[in-house]
Amino acid sequence: MKLWTVPFEDLMISTRFGNTHVVASGSIDAPALILFHGMTFSAEEAANWVLDVLAGLQLQSAIFIGYSMGVG
C-alpha cells in the first residue's frame, strides 16, 4: 500500500464470522466497488458475510469484482 497513490483508510468491520479487514479508497461520491479474492471462500457462508460487510460499511449496494480459484 506504500505505492498506492490514492488516499485510503484501513477499517476493521465486525461480522458474525469475526473481524474483516477492509481497505477503503477513492471518492466517497463514487459507486462502491468491492474486490474479492477467491481463497477458501464458501458460497453459502459468503452471502451472510457480504451482508455483514455491507452493513458495516453502511452500503445499500455495491459493484462486486472477484476471481475464483476453481475446483480441483
All heavy atoms as TSV, in Angstrom:
chain	resi	resn	atom	element	x	y	z
A	1	MET	N	N	0.810	-1.194	0.000
A	1	MET	CA	C	0.000	0.000	0.000
A	1	MET	C	C	0.859	1.266	0.000
A	1	MET	O	O	0.330	2.324	-0.278
A	1	MET	CB	C	-0.949	-0.008	1.192
A	1	MET	CG	C	-1.983	-1.127	1.171
A	1	MET	SD	S	-3.081	-1.166	-0.273
A	1	MET	CE	C	-3.970	0.349	-0.128
A	2	LYS	N	N	2.140	1.118	0.297
A	2	LYS	CA	C	3.012	2.288	0.286
A	2	LYS	C	C	3.078	2.930	-1.096
A	2	LYS	O	O	3.322	4.120	-1.212
A	2	LYS	CB	C	4.420	1.907	0.739
A	2	LYS	CG	C	4.504	1.541	2.196
A	2	LYS	CD	C	5.905	1.121	2.575
A	2	LYS	CE	C	5.952	0.684	4.020
A	2	LYS	NZ	N	7.272	0.238	4.431
A	3	LEU	N	N	2.857	2.136	-2.139
A	3	LEU	CA	C	2.915	2.651	-3.511
A	3	LEU	C	C	1.560	3.126	-4.022
A	3	LEU	O	O	1.476	3.660	-5.121
A	3	LEU	CB	C	3.466	1.562	-4.440
A	3	LEU	CG	C	4.885	1.076	-4.112
A	3	LEU	CD1	C	5.282	-0.061	-5.047
A	3	LEU	CD2	C	5.884	2.218	-4.183
A	4	TRP	N	N	0.492	2.915	-3.252
A	4	TRP	CA	C	-0.857	3.300	-3.663
A	4	TRP	C	C	-0.941	4.825	-3.650
A	4	TRP	O	O	-0.652	5.462	-2.643
A	4	TRP	CB	C	-1.858	2.691	-2.690
A	4	TRP	CG	C	-3.272	2.752	-3.127
A	4	TRP	CD1	C	-4.251	3.528	-2.585
A	4	TRP	CD2	C	-3.890	2.000	-4.167
A	4	TRP	NE1	N	-5.439	3.297	-3.230
A	4	TRP	CE2	C	-5.248	2.377	-4.207
A	4	TRP	CE3	C	-3.431	1.059	-5.078
A	4	TRP	CZ2	C	-6.140	1.831	-5.122
A	4	TRP	CZ3	C	-4.314	0.510	-5.978
A	4	TRP	CH2	C	-5.654	0.900	-6.002
A	5	THR	N	N	-1.325	5.435	-4.767
A	5	THR	CA	C	-1.291	6.900	-4.880
A	5	THR	C	C	-2.593	7.579	-4.469
A	5	THR	O	O	-2.647	8.797	-4.408
A	5	THR	CB	C	-0.948	7.307	-6.326
A	5	THR	OG1	O	-1.949	6.777	-7.203
A	5	THR	CG2	C	0.421	6.803	-6.736
A	6	VAL	N	N	-3.637	6.811	-4.208
A	6	VAL	CA	C	-4.929	7.368	-3.801
A	6	VAL	C	C	-5.048	7.247	-2.280
A	6	VAL	O	O	-4.712	6.204	-1.720
A	6	VAL	CB	C	-6.078	6.593	-4.493
A	6	VAL	CG1	C	-7.429	7.133	-4.074
A	6	VAL	CG2	C	-5.923	6.633	-6.011
A	7	PRO	N	N	-5.513	8.286	-1.610
A	7	PRO	CA	C	-5.680	8.174	-0.156
A	7	PRO	C	C	-6.577	6.980	0.201
A	7	PRO	O	O	-7.538	6.679	-0.518
A	7	PRO	CB	C	-6.360	9.492	0.230
A	7	PRO	CG	C	-5.981	10.442	-0.857
A	7	PRO	CD	C	-5.899	9.619	-2.112
A	8	PHE	N	N	-6.258	6.296	1.298
A	8	PHE	CA	C	-7.042	5.137	1.702
A	8	PHE	C	C	-7.144	5.090	3.214
A	8	PHE	O	O	-6.420	5.781	3.930
A	8	PHE	CB	C	-6.432	3.840	1.169
A	8	PHE	CG	C	-5.101	3.492	1.761
A	8	PHE	CD1	C	-5.020	2.694	2.888
A	8	PHE	CD2	C	-3.933	3.969	1.199
A	8	PHE	CE1	C	-3.790	2.369	3.443
A	8	PHE	CE2	C	-2.694	3.660	1.740
A	8	PHE	CZ	C	-2.629	2.852	2.865
A	9	GLU	N	N	-8.071	4.252	3.667
A	9	GLU	CA	C	-8.294	4.072	5.092
A	9	GLU	C	C	-8.386	2.586	5.393
A	9	GLU	O	O	-9.069	1.850	4.685
A	9	GLU	CB	C	-9.609	4.765	5.476
A	9	GLU	CG	C	-9.931	4.751	6.921
A	9	GLU	CD	C	-11.232	5.496	7.221
A	9	GLU	OE1	O	-11.870	6.031	6.302
A	9	GLU	OE2	O	-11.601	5.519	8.407
A	10	ASP	N	N	-7.682	2.119	6.407
A	10	ASP	CA	C	-7.790	0.737	6.877
A	10	ASP	C	C	-8.937	0.659	7.868
A	10	ASP	O	O	-8.986	1.437	8.827
A	10	ASP	CB	C	-6.502	0.289	7.584
A	10	ASP	CG	C	-5.402	-0.069	6.607
A	10	ASP	OD1	O	-5.663	-0.903	5.729
A	10	ASP	OD2	O	-4.302	0.478	6.732
A	11	LEU	N	N	-9.862	-0.270	7.641
A	11	LEU	CA	C	-11.013	-0.441	8.517
A	11	LEU	C	C	-11.098	-1.877	8.995
A	11	LEU	O	O	-10.679	-2.797	8.295
A	11	LEU	CB	C	-12.308	-0.106	7.755
A	11	LEU	CG	C	-12.396	1.264	7.085
A	11	LEU	CD1	C	-13.626	1.337	6.198
A	11	LEU	CD2	C	-12.424	2.357	8.135
A	12	MET	N	N	-11.658	-2.069	10.166
A	12	MET	CA	C	-11.998	-3.402	10.656
A	12	MET	C	C	-13.509	-3.440	10.797
A	12	MET	O	O	-14.083	-2.660	11.560
A	12	MET	CB	C	-11.321	-3.697	11.989
A	12	MET	CG	C	-9.816	-3.888	11.883
A	12	MET	SD	S	-9.299	-5.185	10.746
A	12	MET	CE	C	-9.722	-6.632	11.657
A	13	ILE	N	N	-14.148	-4.319	10.037
A	13	ILE	CA	C	-15.601	-4.454	10.048
A	13	ILE	C	C	-15.952	-5.707	10.842
A	13	ILE	O	O	-15.463	-6.800	10.552
A	13	ILE	CB	C	-16.161	-4.567	8.612
A	13	ILE	CG1	C	-15.713	-3.384	7.747
A	13	ILE	CG2	C	-17.675	-4.721	8.633
A	13	ILE	CD1	C	-16.232	-2.050	8.199
A	14	SER	N	N	-16.820	-5.553	11.827
A	14	SER	CA	C	-17.255	-6.684	12.632
A	14	SER	C	C	-18.339	-7.458	11.879
A	14	SER	O	O	-19.307	-6.859	11.396
A	14	SER	CB	C	-17.803	-6.175	13.969
A	14	SER	OG	O	-18.278	-7.251	14.737
A	15	THR	N	N	-18.154	-8.775	11.733
A	15	THR	CA	C	-19.149	-9.627	11.097
A	15	THR	C	C	-19.456	-10.800	12.017
A	15	THR	O	O	-18.752	-11.026	13.002
A	15	THR	CB	C	-18.661	-10.186	9.739
A	15	THR	OG1	O	-17.706	-11.230	9.978
A	15	THR	CG2	C	-18.049	-9.101	8.861
A	16	ARG	N	N	-20.476	-11.575	11.680
A	16	ARG	CA	C	-20.809	-12.750	12.505
A	16	ARG	C	C	-19.719	-13.805	12.458
A	16	ARG	O	O	-19.736	-14.765	13.211
A	16	ARG	CB	C	-22.163	-13.331	12.084
A	16	ARG	CG	C	-22.167	-13.931	10.687
A	16	ARG	CD	C	-23.555	-14.278	10.227
A	16	ARG	NE	N	-24.106	-13.115	9.531
A	16	ARG	CZ	C	-25.337	-13.053	9.053
A	16	ARG	NH1	N	-26.147	-14.061	9.190
A	16	ARG	NH2	N	-25.755	-11.981	8.428
A	17	PHE	N	N	-18.738	-13.648	11.555
A	17	PHE	CA	C	-17.633	-14.594	11.414
A	17	PHE	C	C	-16.338	-14.059	12.003
A	17	PHE	O	O	-15.282	-14.666	11.870
A	17	PHE	CB	C	-17.428	-14.949	9.941
A	17	PHE	CG	C	-18.681	-15.451	9.289
A	17	PHE	CD1	C	-19.464	-14.620	8.498
A	17	PHE	CD2	C	-19.094	-16.753	9.501
A	17	PHE	CE1	C	-20.627	-15.086	7.925
A	17	PHE	CE2	C	-20.262	-17.230	8.929
A	17	PHE	CZ	C	-21.030	-16.387	8.146
A	18	GLY	N	N	-16.394	-12.891	12.612
A	18	GLY	CA	C	-15.210	-12.241	13.150
A	18	GLY	C	C	-14.959	-10.930	12.424
A	18	GLY	O	O	-15.770	-10.481	11.614
A	19	ASN	N	N	-13.829	-10.321	12.701
A	19	ASN	CA	C	-13.492	-9.044	12.065
A	19	ASN	C	C	-12.975	-9.256	10.653
A	19	ASN	O	O	-12.287	-10.234	10.368
A	19	ASN	CB	C	-12.447	-8.301	12.885
A	19	ASN	CG	C	-13.011	-7.760	14.173
A	19	ASN	OD1	O	-14.202	-7.514	14.285
A	19	ASN	ND2	N	-12.160	-7.586	15.159
A	20	THR	N	N	-13.306	-8.305	9.781
A	20	THR	CA	C	-12.844	-8.319	8.394
A	20	THR	C	C	-12.064	-7.044	8.126
A	20	THR	O	O	-12.554	-5.941	8.398
A	20	THR	CB	C	-14.038	-8.408	7.419
A	20	THR	OG1	O	-14.712	-9.647	7.634
A	20	THR	CG2	C	-13.583	-8.330	5.975
A	21	HIS	N	N	-10.847	-7.204	7.609
A	21	HIS	CA	C	-10.021	-6.044	7.254
A	21	HIS	C	C	-10.480	-5.519	5.900
A	21	HIS	O	O	-10.587	-6.267	4.935
A	21	HIS	CB	C	-8.540	-6.442	7.197
A	21	HIS	CG	C	-7.665	-5.332	6.753
A	21	HIS	ND1	N	-6.851	-5.429	5.647
A	21	HIS	CD2	C	-7.459	-4.087	7.256
A	21	HIS	CE1	C	-6.186	-4.302	5.493
A	21	HIS	NE2	N	-6.538	-3.479	6.456
A	22	VAL	N	N	-10.738	-4.212	5.832
A	22	VAL	CA	C	-11.178	-3.559	4.601
A	22	VAL	C	C	-10.263	-2.380	4.340
A	22	VAL	O	O	-9.938	-1.631	5.261
A	22	VAL	CB	C	-12.644	-3.069	4.734
A	22	VAL	CG1	C	-13.051	-2.230	3.541
A	22	VAL	CG2	C	-13.589	-4.239	4.923
A	23	VAL	N	N	-9.863	-2.218	3.088
A	23	VAL	CA	C	-9.137	-1.024	2.666
A	23	VAL	C	C	-10.110	-0.200	1.829
A	23	VAL	O	O	-10.542	-0.634	0.763
A	23	VAL	CB	C	-7.873	-1.375	1.848
A	23	VAL	CG1	C	-7.196	-0.104	1.354
A	23	VAL	CG2	C	-6.916	-2.220	2.665
A	24	ALA	N	N	-10.481	0.960	2.334
A	24	ALA	CA	C	-11.404	1.856	1.627
A	24	ALA	C	C	-10.580	2.939	0.949
A	24	ALA	O	O	-9.711	3.551	1.567
A	24	ALA	CB	C	-12.396	2.459	2.603
A	25	SER	N	N	-10.875	3.166	-0.344
A	25	SER	CA	C	-10.085	4.119	-1.112
A	25	SER	C	C	-10.956	4.749	-2.185
A	25	SER	O	O	-11.903	4.137	-2.670
A	25	SER	CB	C	-8.895	3.397	-1.746
A	25	SER	OG	O	-8.084	4.285	-2.455
A	26	GLY	N	N	-10.620	5.957	-2.567
A	26	GLY	CA	C	-11.330	6.614	-3.653
A	26	GLY	C	C	-12.390	7.576	-3.151
A	26	GLY	O	O	-12.574	7.781	-1.953
A	27	SER	N	N	-13.114	8.142	-4.096
A	27	SER	CA	C	-14.123	9.149	-3.797
A	27	SER	C	C	-15.333	8.531	-3.108
A	27	SER	O	O	-15.878	7.523	-3.560
A	27	SER	CB	C	-14.573	9.832	-5.095
A	27	SER	OG	O	-15.675	10.678	-4.838
A	28	ILE	N	N	-15.764	9.147	-2.042
A	28	ILE	CA	C	-16.946	8.662	-1.319
A	28	ILE	C	C	-18.213	8.861	-2.148
A	28	ILE	O	O	-19.241	8.224	-1.911
A	28	ILE	CB	C	-17.050	9.343	0.060
A	28	ILE	CG1	C	-18.010	8.578	0.944
A	28	ILE	CG2	C	-17.466	10.794	-0.061
A	28	ILE	CD1	C	-17.773	8.738	2.402
A	29	ASP	N	N	-18.154	9.736	-3.144
A	29	ASP	CA	C	-19.310	10.002	-4.004
A	29	ASP	C	C	-19.422	9.001	-5.155
A	29	ASP	O	O	-20.448	8.954	-5.829
A	29	ASP	CB	C	-19.231	11.420	-4.581
A	29	ASP	CG	C	-19.300	12.478	-3.486
A	29	ASP	OD1	O	-20.052	12.266	-2.505
A	29	ASP	OD2	O	-18.605	13.495	-3.601
A	30	ALA	N	N	-18.375	8.215	-5.397
A	30	ALA	CA	C	-18.387	7.225	-6.481
A	30	ALA	C	C	-19.152	5.980	-6.037
A	30	ALA	O	O	-19.250	5.702	-4.837
A	30	ALA	CB	C	-16.955	6.859	-6.861
A	31	PRO	N	N	-19.696	5.221	-6.988
A	31	PRO	CA	C	-20.348	3.955	-6.607
A	31	PRO	C	C	-19.348	3.042	-5.888
A	31	PRO	O	O	-18.163	3.023	-6.212
A	31	PRO	CB	C	-20.751	3.341	-7.954
A	31	PRO	CG	C	-20.798	4.487	-8.907
A	31	PRO	CD	C	-19.754	5.464	-8.421
A	32	ALA	N	N	-19.841	2.313	-4.906
A	32	ALA	CA	C	-18.972	1.408	-4.144
A	32	ALA	C	C	-18.549	0.232	-5.020
A	32	ALA	O	O	-19.370	-0.375	-5.699
A	32	ALA	CB	C	-19.703	0.907	-2.916
A	33	LEU	N	N	-17.269	-0.077	-5.006
A	33	LEU	CA	C	-16.691	-1.213	-5.733
A	33	LEU	C	C	-15.978	-2.079	-4.711
A	33	LEU	O	O	-15.086	-1.612	-3.995
A	33	LEU	CB	C	-15.703	-0.727	-6.791
A	33	LEU	CG	C	-14.871	-1.784	-7.507
A	33	LEU	CD1	C	-15.772	-2.692	-8.345
A	33	LEU	CD2	C	-13.815	-1.132	-8.369
A	34	ILE	N	N	-16.373	-3.349	-4.621
A	34	ILE	CA	C	-15.778	-4.267	-3.665
A	34	ILE	C	C	-15.034	-5.349	-4.417
A	34	ILE	O	O	-15.596	-6.011	-5.291
A	34	ILE	CB	C	-16.853	-4.869	-2.735
A	34	ILE	CG1	C	-17.506	-3.745	-1.921
A	34	ILE	CG2	C	-16.237	-5.927	-1.823
A	34	ILE	CD1	C	-18.597	-4.188	-0.988
A	35	LEU	N	N	-13.743	-5.515	-4.092
A	35	LEU	CA	C	-12.890	-6.519	-4.732
A	35	LEU	C	C	-12.714	-7.695	-3.789
A	35	LEU	O	O	-12.421	-7.508	-2.603
A	35	LEU	CB	C	-11.525	-5.913	-5.067
A	35	LEU	CG	C	-11.527	-4.633	-5.897
A	35	LEU	CD1	C	-10.111	-4.091	-6.031
A	35	LEU	CD2	C	-12.140	-4.885	-7.261
A	36	PHE	N	N	-12.868	-8.909	-4.306
A	36	PHE	CA	C	-12.734	-10.133	-3.514
A	36	PHE	C	C	-11.591	-10.984	-4.032
A	36	PHE	O	O	-11.322	-11.005	-5.221
A	36	PHE	CB	C	-13.989	-11.013	-3.642
A	36	PHE	CG	C	-15.209	-10.453	-3.019
A	36	PHE	CD1	C	-16.209	-9.922	-3.809
A	36	PHE	CD2	C	-15.382	-10.460	-1.654
A	36	PHE	CE1	C	-17.360	-9.419	-3.248
A	36	PHE	CE2	C	-16.529	-9.960	-1.078
A	36	PHE	CZ	C	-17.524	-9.436	-1.880
A	37	HIS	N	N	-10.956	-11.727	-3.142
A	37	HIS	CA	C	-10.051	-12.790	-3.568
A	37	HIS	C	C	-10.825	-14.100	-3.432
A	37	HIS	O	O	-11.848	-14.163	-2.753
A	37	HIS	CB	C	-8.764	-12.810	-2.738
A	37	HIS	CG	C	-8.970	-13.122	-1.304
A	37	HIS	ND1	N	-9.200	-14.409	-0.857
A	37	HIS	CD2	C	-9.007	-12.334	-0.216
A	37	HIS	CE1	C	-9.357	-14.390	0.448
A	37	HIS	NE2	N	-9.244	-13.146	0.861
A	38	GLY	N	N	-10.371	-15.152	-4.073
A	38	GLY	CA	C	-11.125	-16.393	-4.102
A	38	GLY	C	C	-10.619	-17.486	-3.179
A	38	GLY	O	O	-11.047	-18.625	-3.302
A	39	MET	N	N	-9.745	-17.186	-2.259
A	39	MET	CA	C	-9.175	-18.208	-1.386
A	39	MET	C	C	-10.153	-18.674	-0.325
A	39	MET	O	O	-10.719	-17.857	0.396
A	39	MET	CB	C	-7.929	-17.670	-0.681
A	39	MET	CG	C	-6.739	-17.519	-1.594
A	39	MET	SD	S	-6.208	-19.073	-2.291
A	39	MET	CE	C	-4.899	-19.488	-1.203
A	40	THR	N	N	-10.356	-19.952	-0.231
A	40	THR	CA	C	-11.142	-20.622	0.818
A	40	THR	C	C	-12.416	-19.862	1.168
A	40	THR	O	O	-12.658	-19.484	2.300
A	40	THR	CB	C	-10.306	-20.840	2.096
A	40	THR	OG1	O	-9.899	-19.568	2.611
A	40	THR	CG2	C	-9.082	-21.687	1.816
A	41	PHE	N	N	-13.225	-19.660	0.168
A	41	PHE	CA	C	-14.449	-18.878	0.292
A	41	PHE	C	C	-15.633	-19.807	0.090
A	41	PHE	O	O	-15.790	-20.406	-0.968
A	41	PHE	CB	C	-14.413	-17.801	-0.799
A	41	PHE	CG	C	-15.123	-16.537	-0.472
A	41	PHE	CD1	C	-14.854	-15.856	0.693
A	41	PHE	CD2	C	-16.027	-16.004	-1.365
A	41	PHE	CE1	C	-15.482	-14.655	0.973
A	41	PHE	CE2	C	-16.660	-14.810	-1.099
A	41	PHE	CZ	C	-16.393	-14.127	0.076
A	42	SER	N	N	-16.487	-19.976	1.077
A	42	SER	CA	C	-17.653	-20.850	0.991
A	42	SER	C	C	-18.842	-20.071	0.447
A	42	SER	O	O	-19.218	-19.034	0.989
A	42	SER	CB	C	-17.996	-21.404	2.382
A	42	SER	OG	O	-19.258	-22.002	2.375
A	43	ALA	N	N	-19.465	-20.561	-0.618
A	43	ALA	CA	C	-20.568	-19.855	-1.263
A	43	ALA	C	C	-21.743	-19.637	-0.307
A	43	ALA	O	O	-22.351	-18.568	-0.288
A	43	ALA	CB	C	-21.023	-20.619	-2.503
A	44	GLU	N	N	-22.110	-20.627	0.499
A	44	GLU	CA	C	-23.259	-20.451	1.410
A	44	GLU	C	C	-22.967	-19.412	2.462
A	44	GLU	O	O	-23.791	-18.553	2.768
A	44	GLU	CB	C	-23.637	-21.785	2.036
A	44	GLU	CG	C	-24.280	-22.747	1.037
A	44	GLU	CD	C	-24.575	-24.099	1.663
A	44	GLU	OE1	O	-24.437	-24.262	2.884
A	44	GLU	OE2	O	-24.925	-25.007	0.896
A	45	GLU	N	N	-21.779	-19.474	3.088
A	45	GLU	CA	C	-21.438	-18.521	4.137
A	45	GLU	C	C	-21.072	-17.148	3.569
A	45	GLU	O	O	-21.191	-16.135	4.261
A	45	GLU	CB	C	-20.288	-19.062	4.987
A	45	GLU	CG	C	-20.628	-20.342	5.714
A	45	GLU	CD	C	-21.730	-20.178	6.757
A	45	GLU	OE1	O	-22.014	-19.044	7.191
A	45	GLU	OE2	O	-22.303	-21.197	7.149
A	46	ALA	N	N	-20.623	-17.095	2.328
A	46	ALA	CA	C	-20.195	-15.835	1.715
A	46	ALA	C	C	-21.332	-14.821	1.678
A	46	ALA	O	O	-21.116	-13.636	1.914
A	46	ALA	CB	C	-19.653	-16.082	0.314
A	47	ALA	N	N	-22.532	-15.279	1.386
A	47	ALA	CA	C	-23.665	-14.354	1.304
A	47	ALA	C	C	-23.893	-13.651	2.637
A	47	ALA	O	O	-24.085	-12.425	2.677
A	47	ALA	CB	C	-24.918	-15.109	0.868
A	48	ASN	N	N	-23.850	-14.383	3.733
A	48	ASN	CA	C	-24.039	-13.777	5.053
A	48	ASN	C	C	-22.897	-12.841	5.409
A	48	ASN	O	O	-23.101	-11.772	5.981
A	48	ASN	CB	C	-24.182	-14.862	6.119
A	48	ASN	CG	C	-25.503	-15.577	6.009
A	48	ASN	OD1	O	-26.526	-14.973	5.707
A	48	ASN	ND2	N	-25.484	-16.870	6.265
A	49	TRP	N	N	-21.671	-13.228	5.049
A	49	TRP	CA	C	-20.516	-12.383	5.328
A	49	TRP	C	C	-20.613	-11.075	4.539
A	49	TRP	O	O	-20.372	-9.986	5.078
A	49	TRP	CB	C	-19.230	-13.137	4.992
A	49	TRP	CG	C	-18.008	-12.297	5.107
A	49	TRP	CD1	C	-17.386	-11.903	6.248
A	49	TRP	CD2	C	-17.279	-11.717	4.029
A	49	TRP	NE1	N	-16.297	-11.120	5.946
A	49	TRP	CE2	C	-16.215	-10.995	4.586
A	49	TRP	CE3	C	-17.421	-11.756	2.645
A	49	TRP	CZ2	C	-15.293	-10.297	3.813
A	49	TRP	CZ3	C	-16.503	-11.066	1.872
A	49	TRP	CH2	C	-15.451	-10.346	2.454
A	50	VAL	N	N	-20.990	-11.166	3.249
A	50	VAL	CA	C	-21.117	-9.962	2.423
A	50	VAL	C	C	-22.178	-9.032	3.008
A	50	VAL	O	O	-21.980	-7.811	3.069
A	50	VAL	CB	C	-21.439	-10.319	0.951
A	50	VAL	CG1	C	-21.856	-9.090	0.167
A	50	VAL	CG2	C	-20.241	-10.979	0.293
A	51	LEU	N	N	-23.300	-9.578	3.445
A	51	LEU	CA	C	-24.340	-8.750	4.062
A	51	LEU	C	C	-23.800	-8.020	5.291
A	51	LEU	O	O	-24.091	-6.836	5.491
A	51	LEU	CB	C	-25.545	-9.608	4.437
A	51	LEU	CG	C	-26.378	-10.132	3.269
A	51	LEU	CD1	C	-27.446	-11.097	3.780
A	51	LEU	CD2	C	-27.002	-8.988	2.482
A	52	ASP	N	N	-23.016	-8.711	6.100
A	52	ASP	CA	C	-22.427	-8.094	7.287
A	52	ASP	C	C	-21.446	-6.982	6.913
A	52	ASP	O	O	-21.433	-5.916	7.541
A	52	ASP	CB	C	-21.707	-9.138	8.139
A	52	ASP	CG	C	-22.650	-10.121	8.812
A	52	ASP	OD1	O	-23.884	-9.919	8.753
A	52	ASP	OD2	O	-22.144	-11.101	9.392
A	53	VAL	N	N	-20.619	-7.222	5.902
A	53	VAL	CA	C	-19.647	-6.205	5.469
A	53	VAL	C	C	-20.374	-4.986	4.912
A	53	VAL	O	O	-20.039	-3.847	5.245
A	53	VAL	CB	C	-18.645	-6.780	4.448
A	53	VAL	CG1	C	-17.783	-5.678	3.847
A	53	VAL	CG2	C	-17.761	-7.834	5.099
A	54	LEU	N	N	-21.388	-5.210	4.078
A	54	LEU	CA	C	-22.158	-4.079	3.538
A	54	LEU	C	C	-22.794	-3.267	4.664
A	54	LEU	O	O	-22.768	-2.035	4.640
A	54	LEU	CB	C	-23.232	-4.578	2.574
A	54	LEU	CG	C	-22.747	-5.107	1.225
A	54	LEU	CD1	C	-23.912	-5.668	0.432
A	54	LEU	CD2	C	-22.027	-4.032	0.439
A	55	ALA	N	N	-23.361	-3.951	5.654
A	55	ALA	CA	C	-23.968	-3.257	6.786
A	55	ALA	C	C	-22.917	-2.464	7.558
A	55	ALA	O	O	-23.153	-1.311	7.946
A	55	ALA	CB	C	-24.673	-4.259	7.697
A	56	GLY	N	N	-21.751	-3.064	7.765
A	56	GLY	CA	C	-20.671	-2.389	8.485
A	56	GLY	C	C	-20.165	-1.160	7.762
A	56	GLY	O	O	-19.735	-0.191	8.391
A	57	LEU	N	N	-20.224	-1.195	6.442
A	57	LEU	CA	C	-19.804	-0.047	5.631
A	57	LEU	C	C	-20.947	0.923	5.360
A	57	LEU	O	O	-20.764	1.931	4.679
A	57	LEU	CB	C	-19.207	-0.537	4.299
A	57	LEU	CG	C	-17.896	-1.297	4.405
A	57	LEU	CD1	C	-17.534	-1.926	3.055
A	57	LEU	CD2	C	-16.778	-0.389	4.891
A	58	GLN	N	N	-22.134	0.592	5.852
A	58	GLN	CA	C	-23.345	1.383	5.640
A	58	GLN	C	C	-23.647	1.567	4.159
A	58	GLN	O	O	-23.966	2.651	3.694
A	58	GLN	CB	C	-23.247	2.721	6.368
A	58	GLN	CG	C	-23.083	2.551	7.859
A	58	GLN	CD	C	-22.961	3.859	8.597
A	58	GLN	OE1	O	-22.826	4.925	8.000
A	58	GLN	NE2	N	-22.981	3.796	9.911
A	59	LEU	N	N	-23.531	0.450	3.411
A	59	LEU	CA	C	-23.816	0.454	1.974
A	59	LEU	C	C	-25.105	-0.308	1.698
A	59	LEU	O	O	-25.332	-1.376	2.264
A	59	LEU	CB	C	-22.677	-0.212	1.200
A	59	LEU	CG	C	-21.325	0.488	1.225
A	59	LEU	CD1	C	-20.283	-0.367	0.538
A	59	LEU	CD2	C	-21.424	1.859	0.558
A	60	GLN	N	N	-25.921	0.218	0.816
A	60	GLN	CA	C	-27.129	-0.476	0.378
A	60	GLN	C	C	-26.856	-1.358	-0.834
A	60	GLN	O	O	-27.556	-2.327	-1.076
A	60	GLN	CB	C	-28.226	0.538	0.025
A	60	GLN	CG	C	-28.669	1.367	1.217
A	60	GLN	CD	C	-29.310	0.504	2.288
A	60	GLN	OE1	O	-30.145	-0.334	1.991
A	60	GLN	NE2	N	-28.902	0.704	3.529
A	61	SER	N	N	-25.836	-0.987	-1.614
A	61	SER	CA	C	-25.489	-1.755	-2.811
A	61	SER	C	C	-24.024	-1.498	-3.152
A	61	SER	O	O	-23.408	-0.571	-2.632
A	61	SER	CB	C	-26.379	-1.351	-3.986
A	61	SER	OG	O	-26.160	0.012	-4.322
A	62	ALA	N	N	-23.496	-2.333	-4.041
A	62	ALA	CA	C	-22.099	-2.185	-4.472
A	62	ALA	C	C	-21.902	-2.959	-5.765
A	62	ALA	O	O	-22.710	-3.827	-6.117
A	62	ALA	CB	C	-21.148	-2.700	-3.406
A	63	ILE	N	N	-20.834	-2.657	-6.444
A	63	ILE	CA	C	-20.375	-3.421	-7.601
A	63	ILE	C	C	-19.329	-4.385	-7.062
A	63	ILE	O	O	-18.449	-3.977	-6.302
A	63	ILE	CB	C	-19.754	-2.493	-8.662
A	63	ILE	CG1	C	-20.805	-1.490	-9.147
A	63	ILE	CG2	C	-19.169	-3.301	-9.822
A	63	ILE	CD1	C	-20.218	-0.321	-9.911
A	64	PHE	N	N	-19.414	-5.661	-7.440
A	64	PHE	CA	C	-18.502	-6.674	-6.926
A	64	PHE	C	C	-17.629	-7.231	-8.042
A	64	PHE	O	O	-18.118	-7.534	-9.132
A	64	PHE	CB	C	-19.295	-7.843	-6.295
A	64	PHE	CG	C	-20.140	-7.423	-5.134
A	64	PHE	CD1	C	-21.468	-7.127	-5.299
A	64	PHE	CD2	C	-19.588	-7.322	-3.875
A	64	PHE	CE1	C	-22.262	-6.728	-4.237
A	64	PHE	CE2	C	-20.362	-6.918	-2.793
A	64	PHE	CZ	C	-21.700	-6.624	-2.981
A	65	ILE	N	N	-16.347	-7.389	-7.740
A	65	ILE	CA	C	-15.391	-7.993	-8.667
A	65	ILE	C	C	-14.567	-9.006	-7.876
A	65	ILE	O	O	-14.156	-8.740	-6.750
A	65	ILE	CB	C	-14.449	-6.944	-9.290
A	65	ILE	CG1	C	-15.238	-5.942	-10.120
A	65	ILE	CG2	C	-13.377	-7.634	-10.141
A	65	ILE	CD1	C	-14.404	-4.838	-10.708
A	66	GLY	N	N	-14.346	-10.184	-8.458
A	66	GLY	CA	C	-13.552	-11.195	-7.790
A	66	GLY	C	C	-13.081	-12.249	-8.767
A	66	GLY	O	O	-13.360	-12.160	-9.966
A	67	TYR	N	N	-12.393	-13.218	-8.265
A	67	TYR	CA	C	-11.961	-14.332	-9.101
A	67	TYR	C	C	-12.150	-15.607	-8.322
A	67	TYR	O	O	-12.274	-15.619	-7.099
A	67	TYR	CB	C	-10.515	-14.172	-9.577
A	67	TYR	CG	C	-9.482	-14.328	-8.470
A	67	TYR	CD1	C	-8.941	-15.566	-8.169
A	67	TYR	CD2	C	-9.060	-13.225	-7.740
A	67	TYR	CE1	C	-7.999	-15.710	-7.170
A	67	TYR	CE2	C	-8.118	-13.362	-6.741
A	67	TYR	CZ	C	-7.607	-14.603	-6.450
A	67	TYR	OH	O	-6.686	-14.736	-5.465
A	68	SER	N	N	-12.179	-16.700	-9.030
A	68	SER	CA	C	-12.353	-17.997	-8.393
A	68	SER	C	C	-11.080	-18.802	-8.555
A	68	SER	O	O	-10.447	-18.778	-9.605
A	68	SER	CB	C	-13.510	-18.738	-9.041
A	68	SER	OG	O	-13.587	-20.067	-8.535
A	69	MET	N	N	-10.724	-19.539	-7.517
A	69	MET	CA	C	-9.587	-20.442	-7.597
A	69	MET	C	C	-9.980	-21.713	-8.349
A	69	MET	O	O	-9.152	-22.533	-8.665
A	69	MET	CB	C	-9.083	-20.800	-6.200
A	69	MET	CG	C	-8.560	-19.611	-5.401
A	69	MET	SD	S	-7.085	-18.890	-6.118
A	69	MET	CE	C	-5.894	-20.151	-5.748
A	70	GLY	N	N	-11.292	-21.858	-8.592
A	70	GLY	CA	C	-11.778	-23.036	-9.301
A	70	GLY	C	C	-11.821	-24.255	-8.390
A	70	GLY	O	O	-11.480	-24.195	-7.229
A	71	VAL	N	N	-12.280	-25.340	-8.947
A	71	VAL	CA	C	-12.306	-26.609	-8.197
A	71	VAL	C	C	-11.350	-27.580	-8.853
A	71	VAL	O	O	-11.196	-27.617	-10.065
A	71	VAL	CB	C	-13.728	-27.201	-8.128
A	71	VAL	CG1	C	-14.612	-26.350	-7.243
A	71	VAL	CG2	C	-14.346	-27.323	-9.501
A	72	GLY	N	N	-10.681	-28.347	-8.019
A	72	GLY	CA	C	-9.670	-29.270	-8.499
A	72	GLY	C	C	-10.256	-30.475	-9.040
A	72	GLY	O	O	-10.164	-31.176	-9.887
